Amino acid sequence: MLTPDQLAALRAAAEAATPGPHFVYIDGQTEIAPNGPATKALLAHIDAQAARIAELERDAARYYLVRDWLVAQQKGFVHYIGVAVSEVLATDMPTDQMLDAVSAAIDAAMEAANES
C-alpha cells in the first residue's frame, strides 16, 4: 500500500511530467516510462478506491454500533443511539429517506460518543 507521502510524490511527479511517450533504456532494452496522464489516471483510481474503502468503513462502524446497541437492549441497558433512531423511525418519511436519516442519526451518535 502506498503511504500518503508516496502518493503526494506521485502527484507532484504527474503534475510536472510532459505528456510523452517517454522511453528509457535499461540493460539495452527499450521501456516505455509512465507519463503524466497515465499516472494521473492511476491516482484517480486510487482516490476512488480510498473513498469506497472509507464508505465501507463507515458502514461497518454503523453495523457494529447498532449490533452493540441491540445487545445492550437485550441486557436491559440504555444506549445513547436509541433515542436518535427512535425519533427517525417515528416519522412517516419514505423508506429511502428514512434509511439515509437513520444512517445520519447513527453517525451523529457515533460522533457524540467519541466526543464524550
N, C-alpha and C positions, 0 to 999 in steps of 0.2 A: 504494500500500500504506500502511496506517495504521501509524504508529510506536507503540511501547509507550506513550509519553506521551499520544498522541491516544486510544488505546484506554482508558487509565486515565481520561481526562477524560470519555469517553463513558460509562464505567461509573458514574462519580460522578454524571453528569447523569441517567442512567437510574434510579439509586437515589433521587435527590432528586425525580424527576418524579412528578406525580399522574397517575392513570390516564387522564384526558382523556375525550373527544377535545378537542383544543385547536385553535383556529382562529387564524390570523394573517392580516392584511390587507396585501397587498403590491401596490402600484400599483392599488388599487381592486379587486383580485381576492381572493377568499377561498381560502385554502390550509389544508389540514389539516397541522398540525405533528406531527412524530413524538412519540409518548408513551413513557412508561417501559417498559410491557410490550413494545411493538414494538421498542424499542431493545435491551432485554434479549434478545429472541429473535434479533435480528441478531447481537448479541455472542456468544450461544451458538453460532450457526452459524460465526462467525469462529473461535471457540475450537476447534470440531470440525475445521474445515479446517486450523488450525495444528497440531493433534495428528496429523492424517493426513499432513501435509507432513513433520513430524518423523519419523514412522514410515517414510515413503518415503526420507527422507534416510539413516536408519539402514540400511535395506535396500540402498541404493546404496553406502554405505560398506562394508557386508559384501561386496557383489559385488566392488568394486574390491580389497578386501583379499585375497579368495580368488583373483581373477584374477591379482594380482601374485604371490601365493604359487605359483600354478600355473606362471607364467612362471619364477619363481625356481627351482622344482623342475626344470623343463626345462633350465635352465642349470647345474644341479648345486649350487645354493646351498641352505643350510639356513635355514628360516624359522621364526620363533617360533610361528606358529599351527599348524604341522603336528602337534606333539605333542598339543595340546589336542583337536584334531578327531580325531586318530587314536584317542585314548582313548575318545571318544564312539562312534566307528564300530565299535570292538571290542566293544561291548556288544550284548546281544540285545534291547534295548528296542523297543517298537513304533515304526513309522516316524514317526507323528505326534509322538511324544515325542522321537524322535531328531532330527527337524527342529528342534524347539524347543531341544534340548540343543546341537546344532551351532551354532545362532544365538547361544545364550548363550556358548558357548566362543569364538566369533569375537568377540563383544562384549567378553569378558574379555581376550582377546589384544589387541584394539584399545586398551582402556584401559591395559593393561600397557605397550604400545608408546608410548603418549602420555606415560606417567609416566617412562619412561626417557630 
